[in-house]
């Protein structure tokens, strides 16, 4: 269960995601921002429920539909909006845009325009935590379409074999772009694939933030205790078309049926019914967030564009590492190299 002292924060996070995305949608319609923006409207319970269990030093890897993940991990409206306006005050100095927004200080390894790319990033983060002997975890959010990519099998197999602290969260929103899941798969449930890889797989109601919170809490605790990865399949749905405001060929009746189980509306009803909040409190939260979004848009519009001198910066990572290739170089392996060697040789230690 979500404790009473955390319930309002969970609601606020979900509503923050919804209102941010609705504001982005309107800005796109008004031609005030440009380019692709894959809206997270309808899926708010997944990012919120998972990230509510994470620490600030844990890692997440996102998708092209990544605004909700960053907000749930602690992202701020001002810098997010500035990034979408391509301004230098954005999270990536205006160079990343919607599909590549990131903040490593929050453990957010980035939204990603490549389907399935985050799977290997989160796996690497989990390997890093194990090598450094911390109890950090890595979380990978990915869609149903990514589960048919090679990185899905490769990454989860490595994590299962090495017992890495990674949680793989499939946001199965029924469609990959406009292709229905069951037209490209012979089984409705992605979670069942976990059996063949030797790790737990669980199906979760992705419209119920409490269900997501409880399932992810169990998986995260398992990972922190050194018991390895978990595959969570959250059955959810996006309320908008694949990208931005450029049409939606799906059946309107299907969309309407999913909207009847809106994650924010259901949780708000629960909060009021269980006397964890009043209607007035929920309205106050919405008004506060709308005001913050107004300020974020102003911040973004008034921020400077990136300098043309920075066009080629932030492209490559710079390092001061020096490698001694002389015959006098030390040959003693580091603990990290020892660990890699053990796994390379097939050890499960």
Protein Blocks (a to p, Z undefined) as FASTA:
>chain_A
ZZfklmmmmmmmmmmmmmmmmmmmmmmmnopagcjdddfehjlmmmmmmmmmpcfkbccd
ddfklmlmmmmnopafklmmmmmnopakbmnlopnommlgccfknopabicfbghklmmm
mmmmmmmmmmnopabdcdddddfklmmpfklmmmmmmmmmnopacddddddehiahjacf
klmccbfblklmmmmnopacddddfkbmklmmmmmmmmmmmmmnonapaddddddddfbd
fbhjeojfbdfklmmmmmmmgfklmmmmmmmmnopacfklmmmmmmmmmmmmmmmmmmmm
mpccddfklmmgokbccdfbdcdfbfkbcfbdcfklmmmmmmmnopaZZ
